[in-house]
Each structure stands twice: as structure tokens, then as C-alpha cells.
């Protein structure tokens, strides 16, 4: 049973709410900027991602686009970064960063519900950072992530504002992914049919 405190906390963190209002998005963006300024949160989060030069990566739920520039530089001119989000302000943020920094290997796409315009099996790495707790139908999101990742690829899911147990339960309930590894920051998954085996 939800208490008044829990309801208030959920409103602040966005737990269980995918479509936040513009003011909520602005507040989230401001909080992330403060976190980056004082503790370098974005740099630390990004440094834990297993990205390599030449990869095609998808930042799913990119929010204020805090990882876009780093991802662009990491995959390099032979790689590609797709930044996906349901919120129009997120897409505007990505496009501003593309223009400001000349990120020719980045493309922003607005999601329609749990779907995006990417073709099947396009990405080496799909990552969803600080947003999984907001998803109302996690199986539908996971289905989309599983659709766009290559058979040899990986999906990185950060807990966000929920427990690791909740994250793992949602992944298990989807029946689509297996967890190959985890640390205190995120879990790394592959398509279930690969059984987490390395590519041949």
C-alpha cells in the first residue's frame, strides 16, 4: 500500500511515470546538471559502459542527452549513435548538441510509445540509463530493446530509482533476455536465445 511519502517520492523520481510534463523534464535536467557539476555523475556513468570504436549504439531514453557527446566520441566516425526518447524536449536537446559539437555520427529519433523507427537488429549496444524505474510496461520496452539489438549485441539496463531485485524481476518477467553480468550500477543482458554465449 502506497503511503503519502511514497507517492510524493514517486512524483519526484518519476517512478512509474513515462510522460513527464515539460516542467518535470526541466527540473530533471537541472538536477542532472548539478550532479554533473559537483560529482561528475555523467562521466562516471558513461565510463562504465562497454562501448568501443566503430560500434552502433542506441541511447534509449536519452533524456537531457547527457551521454550523447561522449558516445559520439567513443564510437568515432565509423560508428553511429542513435538517441531515442519519448519526450520532444529530449530530442531538441540532442539536436542542439549535434549542432553545437558537430556530432555527425549522432541521430535523434522520437519514440512513439514503446516503438521507434529503427530497423531490426541494428545495434551492437543498447543502453537504458536512469529511466527503467519510470516504465509502466517494462516487458513492452524490453521487447523493443530486444528487437533492435543484434544477436551478438548487449543491452545495458541501469536500475534507476528502484532496487536491483525489481530490475531483475522485470527482466525475468519479459522472458526475452538473460542477464549475463551485473555490478552495483547496472545489469548486462543478451537475447535469451543466445544463452549469453560469446559470438562464434
Buried (B, 14 or more C-beta within 10 A) or exposed (E): EEEEEEEEEBEEBBBEBBEBEEEBBEBBBEEBBEBBEEEEBBEEBBEBBEBEEEBBBBBBBBBBBBBBBBBBBBBEEEBBBBBBBBBEBBBEBBBEBBEEEEBEBBBBBBBEEBEBEBEEBBBBBBBBBBBBBBBEEBBEBBBBBBBBBBEBBBBBBBBBBBEEEBBBEBBEEBEBBBBBEBEEEBBBBBBEEBEBEEEE
